Amino acid sequence: MRKLLCLLLTLFILSAPRLSAQESDLGNWIIYLGNKSLGDRWNLHHEVQYRNYNFVGDLEQLLLRTGVGYDVTDNFNVLLGYGYINSQNYVDPADDKVVIDEHRIYQQLVTRQQLGRVGLQHRYRFEERFVENKDFGFRFRYFLSMNVPLTGPDMAPKTLYLSAYNEIFVTTEDNPFDRNRLYGGLGYVARPGLRFELGYMNQFFATGGRDQINLITSASF
Protein backbone atom coordinates (compact mmCIF):
# COMPACT_ATOMS: atom_id res chain seq x y z
CA MET A 1 0.00 0.00 0.00
CA ARG A 2 2.80 2.46 0.86
CA LYS A 3 4.50 1.74 -2.47
CA LEU A 4 1.21 2.38 -4.30
CA LEU A 5 0.65 5.71 -2.52
CA CYS A 6 4.21 6.82 -3.27
CA LEU A 7 3.78 5.89 -6.93
CA LEU A 8 0.51 7.82 -7.28
CA LEU A 9 1.88 10.92 -5.56
CA THR A 10 4.96 10.78 -7.79
CA LEU A 11 2.76 10.66 -10.89
CA PHE A 12 0.85 13.72 -9.70
CA ILE A 13 4.05 15.66 -9.12
CA LEU A 14 5.82 14.62 -12.32
CA SER A 15 2.82 15.58 -14.44
CA ALA A 16 3.41 19.24 -13.58
CA PRO A 17 6.13 21.46 -15.13
CA ARG A 18 8.58 23.11 -12.78
CA LEU A 19 7.50 26.53 -11.50
CA SER A 20 10.62 27.79 -9.73
CA ALA A 21 11.03 30.69 -12.15
CA GLN A 22 7.40 31.81 -12.00
CA GLU A 23 5.70 34.18 -9.58
CA SER A 24 2.36 33.20 -8.07
CA ASP A 25 -0.29 35.15 -6.15
CA LEU A 26 -2.37 33.48 -3.47
CA GLY A 27 -6.11 33.43 -4.18
CA ASN A 28 -9.13 31.74 -2.69
CA TRP A 29 -11.76 29.51 -4.33
CA ILE A 30 -14.99 28.64 -2.53
CA ILE A 31 -16.60 25.64 -4.24
CA TYR A 32 -19.90 23.82 -3.86
CA LEU A 33 -20.43 20.55 -5.77
CA GLY A 34 -23.84 18.88 -5.67
CA ASN A 35 -25.43 15.77 -7.16
CA LYS A 36 -29.12 14.95 -6.95
CA SER A 37 -30.43 11.49 -7.79
CA LEU A 38 -33.37 11.59 -10.22
CA GLY A 39 -34.04 7.85 -10.05
CA ASP A 40 -33.50 5.10 -12.63
CA ARG A 41 -29.75 5.92 -12.79
CA TRP A 42 -30.35 9.55 -13.82
CA ASN A 43 -28.78 12.36 -11.79
CA LEU A 44 -28.54 16.15 -11.76
CA HIS A 45 -25.20 17.88 -11.23
CA HIS A 46 -25.07 21.46 -9.90
CA GLU A 47 -22.02 23.50 -9.03
CA VAL A 48 -21.05 26.98 -7.83
CA GLN A 49 -17.48 28.31 -7.72
CA TYR A 50 -16.64 31.74 -6.30
CA ARG A 51 -13.04 32.52 -7.23
CA ASN A 52 -11.08 35.42 -5.76
CA TYR A 53 -7.78 37.03 -6.77
CA ASN A 54 -6.81 37.50 -3.13
CA PHE A 55 -7.17 35.23 -0.14
CA VAL A 56 -9.84 37.46 1.44
CA GLY A 57 -11.70 38.74 -1.62
CA ASP A 58 -11.57 40.59 -4.96
CA LEU A 59 -13.73 38.54 -7.33
CA GLU A 60 -11.89 36.96 -10.24
CA GLN A 61 -14.56 34.61 -11.57
CA LEU A 62 -18.02 33.30 -10.78
CA LEU A 63 -18.78 29.89 -12.29
CA LEU A 64 -22.22 28.26 -12.38
CA ARG A 65 -22.43 24.79 -13.86
CA THR A 66 -25.17 22.18 -14.19
CA GLY A 67 -25.79 18.99 -16.13
CA VAL A 68 -27.83 15.83 -16.45
CA GLY A 69 -25.97 12.57 -16.02
CA TYR A 70 -26.66 8.87 -16.45
CA ASP A 71 -24.96 6.02 -14.57
CA VAL A 72 -24.14 3.41 -17.21
CA THR A 73 -22.76 1.30 -14.35
CA ASP A 74 -22.05 2.02 -10.69
CA ASN A 75 -18.58 3.25 -11.70
CA PHE A 76 -19.24 4.88 -15.08
CA ASN A 77 -21.23 8.10 -15.61
CA VAL A 78 -21.92 10.12 -18.76
CA LEU A 79 -23.16 13.71 -18.57
CA LEU A 80 -24.29 16.60 -20.76
CA GLY A 81 -24.16 20.04 -19.20
CA TYR A 82 -24.05 23.83 -19.40
CA GLY A 83 -21.89 26.39 -17.64
CA TYR A 84 -22.04 30.16 -17.21
CA ILE A 85 -18.82 31.95 -16.30
CA ASN A 86 -18.48 35.62 -15.35
CA SER A 87 -14.82 36.68 -15.39
CA GLN A 88 -13.47 39.98 -14.06
CA ASN A 89 -9.99 40.42 -15.49
CA TYR A 90 -7.55 43.19 -14.64
CA VAL A 91 -6.19 45.23 -17.56
CA ASP A 92 -2.42 45.73 -17.28
CA PRO A 93 -0.92 48.06 -16.26
CA ALA A 94 -4.10 49.75 -14.95
CA ASP A 95 -6.15 48.51 -12.02
CA ASP A 96 -9.40 48.57 -14.00
CA LYS A 97 -11.34 45.37 -14.59
CA VAL A 98 -12.92 44.08 -17.78
CA VAL A 99 -16.01 41.89 -17.27
CA ILE A 100 -16.35 38.98 -19.72
CA ASP A 101 -19.23 36.52 -19.95
CA GLU A 102 -18.85 32.96 -21.21
CA HIS A 103 -21.41 30.29 -22.04
CA ARG A 104 -20.14 26.75 -22.15
CA ILE A 105 -21.62 23.45 -23.35
CA TYR A 106 -19.81 20.35 -22.14
CA GLN A 107 -19.88 16.57 -22.29
CA GLN A 108 -18.03 14.34 -19.88
CA LEU A 109 -17.26 10.73 -19.02
CA VAL A 110 -16.37 9.75 -15.45
CA THR A 111 -14.96 6.39 -14.39
CA ARG A 112 -14.15 5.28 -10.84
CA GLN A 113 -12.00 2.46 -9.54
CA GLN A 114 -10.86 1.22 -6.14
CA LEU A 115 -7.27 0.07 -5.55
CA GLY A 116 -7.19 -1.14 -1.97
CA ARG A 117 -7.98 1.90 0.16
CA VAL A 118 -7.26 4.32 -2.70
CA GLY A 119 -10.24 5.61 -4.64
CA LEU A 120 -9.40 6.85 -8.14
CA GLN A 121 -11.53 8.91 -10.50
CA HIS A 122 -10.87 9.68 -14.17
CA ARG A 123 -12.85 12.47 -15.83
CA TYR A 124 -12.76 13.25 -19.56
CA ARG A 125 -14.49 16.54 -20.39
CA PHE A 126 -15.10 18.17 -23.78
CA GLU A 127 -16.06 21.86 -23.79
CA GLU A 128 -17.56 24.08 -26.47
CA ARG A 129 -16.86 27.66 -25.38
CA PHE A 130 -18.70 30.82 -26.38
CA VAL A 131 -16.66 33.67 -24.88
CA GLU A 132 -17.71 37.30 -25.25
CA ASN A 133 -15.73 39.10 -28.00
CA LYS A 134 -13.80 35.95 -28.93
CA ASP A 135 -14.12 33.23 -31.54
CA PHE A 136 -15.75 29.92 -30.70
CA GLY A 137 -13.34 27.64 -28.87
CA PHE A 138 -13.03 23.92 -28.10
CA ARG A 139 -11.18 22.51 -25.11
CA PHE A 140 -10.44 19.05 -23.71
CA ARG A 141 -9.75 18.38 -20.02
CA TYR A 142 -8.40 15.25 -18.34
CA PHE A 143 -8.83 15.02 -14.56
CA LEU A 144 -7.26 12.34 -12.35
CA SER A 145 -8.06 12.36 -8.63
CA MET A 146 -7.54 10.13 -5.64
CA ASN A 147 -8.97 9.94 -2.12
CA VAL A 148 -7.24 7.99 0.64
CA PRO A 149 -8.94 7.50 4.05
CA LEU A 150 -6.61 8.31 6.94
CA THR A 151 -8.61 7.38 10.04
CA GLY A 152 -10.44 4.30 8.82
CA PRO A 153 -10.51 1.57 6.20
CA ASP A 154 -12.92 3.41 3.89
CA MET A 155 -14.76 6.70 3.31
CA ALA A 156 -17.26 6.17 6.12
CA PRO A 157 -18.79 9.07 8.12
CA LYS A 158 -16.40 10.86 10.51
CA THR A 159 -13.40 9.81 8.41
CA LEU A 160 -10.51 12.14 7.61
CA TYR A 161 -9.03 11.58 4.16
CA LEU A 162 -6.28 12.77 1.86
CA SER A 163 -7.39 14.25 -1.46
CA ALA A 164 -5.23 15.01 -4.51
CA TYR A 165 -5.79 15.64 -8.19
CA ASN A 166 -4.19 16.82 -11.39
CA GLU A 167 -6.11 18.27 -14.34
CA ILE A 168 -4.66 19.26 -17.70
CA PHE A 169 -6.43 21.50 -20.26
CA VAL A 170 -5.66 21.44 -24.00
CA THR A 171 -7.21 23.37 -26.89
CA THR A 172 -7.28 23.28 -30.68
CA GLU A 173 -5.31 26.54 -30.96
CA ASP A 174 -1.75 26.85 -32.28
CA ASN A 175 -0.42 26.42 -28.75
CA PRO A 176 -2.58 23.54 -27.49
CA PHE A 177 -1.50 23.72 -23.83
CA ASP A 178 -3.96 25.91 -21.93
CA ARG A 179 -3.29 25.23 -18.24
CA ASN A 180 -2.71 22.62 -15.56
CA ARG A 181 -4.08 22.36 -12.02
CA LEU A 182 -2.35 20.42 -9.25
CA TYR A 183 -4.16 20.06 -5.91
CA GLY A 184 -3.63 18.48 -2.51
CA GLY A 185 -5.92 18.72 0.50
CA LEU A 186 -7.45 17.23 3.61
CA GLY A 187 -11.11 16.21 3.72
CA TYR A 188 -13.73 15.11 6.24
CA VAL A 189 -16.77 12.90 5.63
CA ALA A 190 -19.51 14.47 7.75
CA ARG A 191 -22.19 11.94 6.82
CA PRO A 192 -23.11 9.78 3.81
CA GLY A 193 -23.12 12.06 0.78
CA LEU A 194 -21.63 15.12 2.53
CA ARG A 195 -17.92 15.97 2.55
CA PHE A 196 -15.78 19.03 3.25
CA GLU A 197 -12.26 19.75 1.99
CA LEU A 198 -9.58 22.35 2.57
CA GLY A 199 -6.69 22.28 0.13
CA TYR A 200 -3.99 24.05 -1.83
CA MET A 201 -4.00 24.26 -5.62
CA ASN A 202 -1.39 25.51 -8.07
CA GLN A 203 -2.68 26.56 -11.46
CA PHE A 204 -0.10 27.31 -14.09
CA PHE A 205 -0.11 28.44 -17.70
CA ALA A 206 2.52 28.59 -20.41
CA THR A 207 3.57 32.06 -19.19
CA GLY A 208 2.94 32.01 -15.43
CA GLY A 209 1.19 30.51 -12.46
CA ARG A 210 -1.07 31.24 -9.50
CA ASP A 211 -1.80 29.56 -6.19
CA GLN A 212 -5.20 29.16 -4.55
CA ILE A 213 -6.59 27.97 -1.25
CA ASN A 214 -9.68 25.85 -1.98
CA LEU A 215 -12.66 25.39 0.33
CA ILE A 216 -14.83 22.61 -1.11
CA THR A 217 -18.23 21.26 -0.08
CA SER A 218 -19.52 18.13 -1.86
CA ALA A 219 -23.10 16.95 -1.38
CA SER A 220 -25.00 14.01 -2.87
CA PHE A 221 -28.66 13.48 -2.09
Contacts in CASP RR format, 6 or more apart in sequence:
PFRMAT RR
TARGET T0000
AUTHOR 0000-0000-0000
METHOD contacts of the structure
MODEL  1
MRKLLCLLLTLFILSAPRLSAQESDLGNWIIYLGNKSLGDRWNLHHEVQY
RNYNFVGDLEQLLLRTGVGYDVTDNFNVLLGYGYINSQNYVDPADDKVVI
DEHRIYQQLVTRQQLGRVGLQHRYRFEERFVENKDFGFRFRYFLSMNVPL
TGPDMAPKTLYLSAYNEIFVTTEDNPFDRNRLYGGLGYVARPGLRFELGY
MNQFFATGGRDQINLITSASF
1 116 0 8 1.000
1 117 0 8 1.000
4 115 0 8 1.000
4 116 0 8 1.000
4 118 0 8 1.000
5 118 0 8 1.000
5 148 0 8 1.000
8 118 0 8 1.000
8 146 0 8 1.000
8 164 0 8 1.000
9 164 0 8 1.000
12 144 0 8 1.000
12 164 0 8 1.000
12 165 0 8 1.000
12 166 0 8 1.000
12 182 0 8 1.000
13 182 0 8 1.000
15 166 0 8 1.000
15 168 0 8 1.000
15 180 0 8 1.000
15 182 0 8 1.000
16 166 0 8 1.000
16 180 0 8 1.000
16 182 0 8 1.000
16 202 0 8 1.000
16 204 0 8 1.000
17 180 0 8 1.000
17 204 0 8 1.000
19 202 0 8 1.000
19 204 0 8 1.000
19 208 0 8 1.000
19 209 0 8 1.000
22 204 0 8 1.000
22 208 0 8 1.000
22 209 0 8 1.000
23 208 0 8 1.000
23 209 0 8 1.000
24 202 0 8 1.000
24 204 0 8 1.000
24 208 0 8 1.000
24 209 0 8 1.000
24 210 0 8 1.000
24 211 0 8 1.000
25 53 0 8 1.000
25 54 0 8 1.000
25 210 0 8 1.000
25 211 0 8 1.000
26 54 0 8 1.000
26 55 0 8 1.000
26 211 0 8 1.000
26 212 0 8 1.000
26 213 0 8 1.000
27 51 0 8 1.000
27 52 0 8 1.000
27 53 0 8 1.000
27 54 0 8 1.000
27 55 0 8 1.000
27 60 0 8 1.000
27 210 0 8 1.000
27 211 0 8 1.000
27 212 0 8 1.000
27 213 0 8 1.000
28 51 0 8 1.000
28 52 0 8 1.000
28 54 0 8 1.000
28 55 0 8 1.000
28 56 0 8 1.000
28 57 0 8 1.000
28 212 0 8 1.000
28 213 0 8 1.000
28 214 0 8 1.000
28 215 0 8 1.000
29 49 0 8 1.000
29 50 0 8 1.000
29 51 0 8 1.000
29 52 0 8 1.000
29 201 0 8 1.000
29 212 0 8 1.000
29 213 0 8 1.000
29 214 0 8 1.000
29 215 0 8 1.000
30 49 0 8 1.000
30 50 0 8 1.000
30 51 0 8 1.000
30 52 0 8 1.000
30 215 0 8 1.000
31 47 0 8 1.000
31 48 0 8 1.000
31 49 0 8 1.000
31 50 0 8 1.000
31 214 0 8 1.000
31 215 0 8 1.000
31 216 0 8 1.000
31 217 0 8 1.000
32 47 0 8 1.000
32 48 0 8 1.000
32 49 0 8 1.000
32 216 0 8 1.000
32 217 0 8 1.000
32 219 0 8 1.000
33 45 0 8 1.000
33 47 0 8 1.000
33 216 0 8 1.000
33 217 0 8 1.000
33 218 0 8 1.000
33 219 0 8 1.000
34 45 0 8 1.000
34 46 0 8 1.000
34 47 0 8 1.000
34 218 0 8 1.000
34 219 0 8 1.000
34 220 0 8 1.000
35 43 0 8 1.000
35 44 0 8 1.000
35 45 0 8 1.000
35 46 0 8 1.000
35 219 0 8 1.000
35 220 0 8 1.000
35 221 0 8 1.000
36 43 0 8 1.000
36 44 0 8 1.000
36 46 0 8 1.000
36 220 0 8 1.000
36 221 0 8 1.000
37 43 0 8 1.000
37 220 0 8 1.000
37 221 0 8 1.000
38 44 0 8 1.000
38 68 0 8 1.000
41 70 0 8 1.000
41 71 0 8 1.000
41 72 0 8 1.000
42 68 0 8 1.000
42 69 0 8 1.000
42 70 0 8 1.000
42 71 0 8 1.000
43 68 0 8 1.000
43 69 0 8 1.000
43 70 0 8 1.000
43 71 0 8 1.000
43 77 0 8 1.000
44 66 0 8 1.000
44 67 0 8 1.000
44 68 0 8 1.000
44 69 0 8 1.000
45 65 0 8 1.000
45 66 0 8 1.000
45 67 0 8 1.000
45 68 0 8 1.000
45 69 0 8 1.000
45 79 0 8 1.000
45 81 0 8 1.000
46 65 0 8 1.000
46 66 0 8 1.000
46 67 0 8 1.000
47 63 0 8 1.000
47 64 0 8 1.000
47 65 0 8 1.000
47 66 0 8 1.000
48 63 0 8 1.000
48 64 0 8 1.000
49 61 0 8 1.000
49 62 0 8 1.000
49 63 0 8 1.000
49 65 0 8 1.000
50 59 0 8 1.000
50 62 0 8 1.000
51 59 0 8 1.000
51 60 0 8 1.000
51 61 0 8 1.000
51 62 0 8 1.000
51 63 0 8 1.000
51 212 0 8 1.000
52 58 0 8 1.000
52 59 0 8 1.000
52 60 0 8 1.000
53 59 0 8 1.000
53 60 0 8 1.000
53 90 0 8 1.000
55 213 0 8 1.000
59 88 0 8 1.000
60 87 0 8 1.000
60 88 0 8 1.000
60 89 0 8 1.000
61 85 0 8 1.000
61 86 0 8 1.000
61 87 0 8 1.000
61 88 0 8 1.000
62 85 0 8 1.000
62 86 0 8 1.000
63 83 0 8 1.000
63 84 0 8 1.000
63 85 0 8 1.000
63 86 0 8 1.000
64 83 0 8 1.000
64 84 0 8 1.000
64 85 0 8 1.000
65 81 0 8 1.000
65 82 0 8 1.000
65 83 0 8 1.000
65 84 0 8 1.000
65 104 0 8 1.000
66 81 0 8 1.000
66 82 0 8 1.000
66 83 0 8 1.000
67 79 0 8 1.000
67 80 0 8 1.000
67 81 0 8 1.000
67 82 0 8 1.000
68 79 0 8 1.000
68 80 0 8 1.000
68 81 0 8 1.000
69 77 0 8 1.000
69 78 0 8 1.000
69 79 0 8 1.000
69 80 0 8 1.000
70 77 0 8 1.000
70 78 0 8 1.000
70 79 0 8 1.000
71 77 0 8 1.000
72 78 0 8 1.000
75 111 0 8 1.000
75 112 0 8 1.000
75 113 0 8 1.000
76 109 0 8 1.000
76 110 0 8 1.000
76 111 0 8 1.000
76 112 0 8 1.000
77 109 0 8 1.000
77 110 0 8 1.000
78 107 0 8 1.000
78 108 0 8 1.000
78 109 0 8 1.000
78 110 0 8 1.000
79 107 0 8 1.000
79 108 0 8 1.000
79 109 0 8 1.000
79 110 0 8 1.000
80 106 0 8 1.000
80 107 0 8 1.000
81 105 0 8 1.000
81 106 0 8 1.000
81 107 0 8 1.000
82 103 0 8 1.000
82 104 0 8 1.000
82 105 0 8 1.000
82 106 0 8 1.000
83 103 0 8 1.000
83 104 0 8 1.000
83 105 0 8 1.000
83 106 0 8 1.000
84 101 0 8 1.000
84 102 0 8 1.000
84 103 0 8 1.000
84 104 0 8 1.000
85 101 0 8 1.000
85 102 0 8 1.000
85 103 0 8 1.000
85 104 0 8 1.000
86 99 0 8 1.000
86 100 0 8 1.000
86 101 0 8 1.000
86 102 0 8 1.000
87 99 0 8 1.000
87 100 0 8 1.000
87 101 0 8 1.000
87 102 0 8 1.000
88 97 0 8 1.000
88 98 0 8 1.000
88 99 0 8 1.000
88 100 0 8 1.000
89 97 0 8 1.000
89 98 0 8 1.000
89 100 0 8 1.000
90 96 0 8 1.000
90 97 0 8 1.000
90 98 0 8 1.000
91 97 0 8 1.000
91 98 0 8 1.000
100 131 0 8 1.000
100 132 0 8 1.000
100 133 0 8 1.000
101 131 0 8 1.000
101 132 0 8 1.000
102 129 0 8 1.000
102 130 0 8 1.000
102 131 0 8 1.000
102 132 0 8 1.000
103 129 0 8 1.000
103 130 0 8 1.000
104 127 0 8 1.000
104 128 0 8 1.000
104 129 0 8 1.000
104 130 0 8 1.000
105 127 0 8 1.000
105 128 0 8 1.000
106 125 0 8 1.000
106 126 0 8 1.000
106 127 0 8 1.000
106 128 0 8 1.000
107 125 0 8 1.000
107 126 0 8 1.000
108 123 0 8 1.000
108 124 0 8 1.000
108 125 0 8 1.000
108 126 0 8 1.000
109 123 0 8 1.000
109 124 0 8 1.000
110 121 0 8 1.000
110 122 0 8 1.000
110 123 0 8 1.000
110 124 0 8 1.000
111 121 0 8 1.000
111 122 0 8 1.000
112 119 0 8 1.000
112 120 0 8 1.000
112 121 0 8 1.000
112 122 0 8 1.000
113 119 0 8 1.000
113 120 0 8 1.000
113 122 0 8 1.000
114 120 0 8 1.000
117 148 0 8 1.000
117 149 0 8 1.000
117 153 0 8 1.000
117 154 0 8 1.000
118 146 0 8 1.000
118 147 0 8 1.000
118 148 0 8 1.000
119 146 0 8 1.000
119 147 0 8 1.000
119 148 0 8 1.000
120 144 0 8 1.000
120 145 0 8 1.000
120 146 0 8 1.000
121 143 0 8 1.000
121 144 0 8 1.000
121 145 0 8 1.000
121 146 0 8 1.000
122 142 0 8 1.000
122 143 0 8 1.000
122 144 0 8 1.000
123 141 0 8 1.000
123 142 0 8 1.000
123 143 0 8 1.000
123 144 0 8 1.000
123 145 0 8 1.000
123 167 0 8 1.000
124 140 0 8 1.000
124 141 0 8 1.000
124 142 0 8 1.000
124 143 0 8 1.000
125 140 0 8 1.000
125 141 0 8 1.000
125 142 0 8 1.000
125 143 0 8 1.000
126 138 0 8 1.000
126 139 0 8 1.000
126 140 0 8 1.000
127 138 0 8 1.000
127 139 0 8 1.000
127 140 0 8 1.000
127 141 0 8 1.000
128 136 0 8 1.000
128 137 0 8 1.000
128 138 0 8 1.000
129 136 0 8 1.000
129 137 0 8 1.000
129 138 0 8 1.000
129 139 0 8 1.000
130 136 0 8 1.000
130 137 0 8 1.000
131 137 0 8 1.000
137 171 0 8 1.000
137 172 0 8 1.000
138 171 0 8 1.000
138 172 0 8 1.000
139 169 0 8 1.000
139 170 0 8 1.000
139 171 0 8 1.000
139 172 0 8 1.000
139 178 0 8 1.000
140 169 0 8 1.000
140 170 0 8 1.000
140 171 0 8 1.000
141 167 0 8 1.000
141 168 0 8 1.000
141 169 0 8 1.000
141 170 0 8 1.000
142 167 0 8 1.000
142 168 0 8 1.000
143 165 0 8 1.000
143 166 0 8 1.000
143 167 0 8 1.000
144 165 0 8 1.000
144 166 0 8 1.000
144 167 0 8 1.000
145 163 0 8 1.000
145 164 0 8 1.000
145 165 0 8 1.000
146 163 0 8 1.000
146 164 0 8 1.000
146 165 0 8 1.000
147 155 0 8 1.000
147 161 0 8 1.000
147 162 0 8 1.000
147 163 0 8 1.000
148 161 0 8 1.000
148 162 0 8 1.000
149 155 0 8 1.000
149 156 0 8 1.000
149 159 0 8 1.000
149 160 0 8 1.000
149 161 0 8 1.000
150 159 0 8 1.000
150 160 0 8 1.000
150 161 0 8 1.000
150 162 0 8 1.000
151 158 0 8 1.000
151 159 0 8 1.000
151 160 0 8 1.000
152 159 0 8 1.000
155 161 0 8 1.000
155 189 0 8 1.000
156 189 0 8 1.000
157 189 0 8 1.000
157 190 0 8 1.000
157 191 0 8 1.000
157 192 0 8 1.000
158 188 0 8 1.000
158 189 0 8 1.000
158 190 0 8 1.000
159 188 0 8 1.000
159 189 0 8 1.000
160 186 0 8 1.000
160 187 0 8 1.000
160 188 0 8 1.000
161 186 0 8 1.000
161 187 0 8 1.000
161 188 0 8 1.000
161 189 0 8 1.000
162 184 0 8 1.000
162 185 0 8 1.000
162 186 0 8 1.000
162 187 0 8 1.000
163 183 0 8 1.000
163 184 0 8 1.000
163 185 0 8 1.000
163 186 0 8 1.000
163 187 0 8 1.000
163 197 0 8 1.000
163 199 0 8 1.000
164 183 0 8 1.000
164 184 0 8 1.000
164 185 0 8 1.000
165 181 0 8 1.000
165 182 0 8 1.000
165 183 0 8 1.000
165 184 0 8 1.000
166 180 0 8 1.000
166 181 0 8 1.000
166 182 0 8 1.000
166 183 0 8 1.000
167 180 0 8 1.000
167 181 0 8 1.000
168 179 0 8 1.000
168 180 0 8 1.000
169 177 0 8 1.000
169 178 0 8 1.000
169 179 0 8 1.000
169 180 0 8 1.000
170 176 0 8 1.000
170 177 0 8 1.000
170 178 0 8 1.000
171 178 0 8 1.000
175 206 0 8 1.000
177 206 0 8 1.000
178 205 0 8 1.000
179 203 0 8 1.000
179 204 0 8 1.000
179 205 0 8 1.000
180 203 0 8 1.000
180 204 0 8 1.000
181 201 0 8 1.000
181 202 0 8 1.000
181 203 0 8 1.000
182 201 0 8 1.000
182 202 0 8 1.000
183 199 0 8 1.000
183 200 0 8 1.000
183 201 0 8 1.000
183 202 0 8 1.000
183 214 0 8 1.000
184 199 0 8 1.000
184 200 0 8 1.000
184 201 0 8 1.000
185 197 0 8 1.000
185 198 0 8 1.000
185 199 0 8 1.000
185 200 0 8 1.000
185 214 0 8 1.000
186 197 0 8 1.000
186 198 0 8 1.000
186 199 0 8 1.000
187 195 0 8 1.000
187 196 0 8 1.000
187 197 0 8 1.000
187 198 0 8 1.000
188 195 0 8 1.000
188 196 0 8 1.000
188 197 0 8 1.000
189 195 0 8 1.000
190 196 0 8 1.000
193 218 0 8 1.000
193 219 0 8 1.000
193 220 0 8 1.000
193 221 0 8 1.000
194 217 0 8 1.000
194 218 0 8 1.000
194 219 0 8 1.000
194 220 0 8 1.000
195 216 0 8 1.000
195 217 0 8 1.000
195 218 0 8 1.000
195 219 0 8 1.000
196 216 0 8 1.000
196 217 0 8 1.000
196 218 0 8 1.000
197 214 0 8 1.000
197 215 0 8 1.000
197 216 0 8 1.000
197 217 0 8 1.000
197 218 0 8 1.000
198 213 0 8 1.000
198 214 0 8 1.000
198 215 0 8 1.000
198 216 0 8 1.000
199 213 0 8 1.000
199 214 0 8 1.000
199 215 0 8 1.000
199 216 0 8 1.000
200 211 0 8 1.000
200 212 0 8 1.000
200 213 0 8 1.000
200 214 0 8 1.000
201 211 0 8 1.000
201 212 0 8 1.000
201 213 0 8 1.000
201 214 0 8 1.000
202 209 0 8 1.000
202 210 0 8 1.000
202 211 0 8 1.000
202 212 0 8 1.000
203 209 0 8 1.000
203 210 0 8 1.000
203 211 0 8 1.000
203 212 0 8 1.000
204 210 0 8 1.000
END
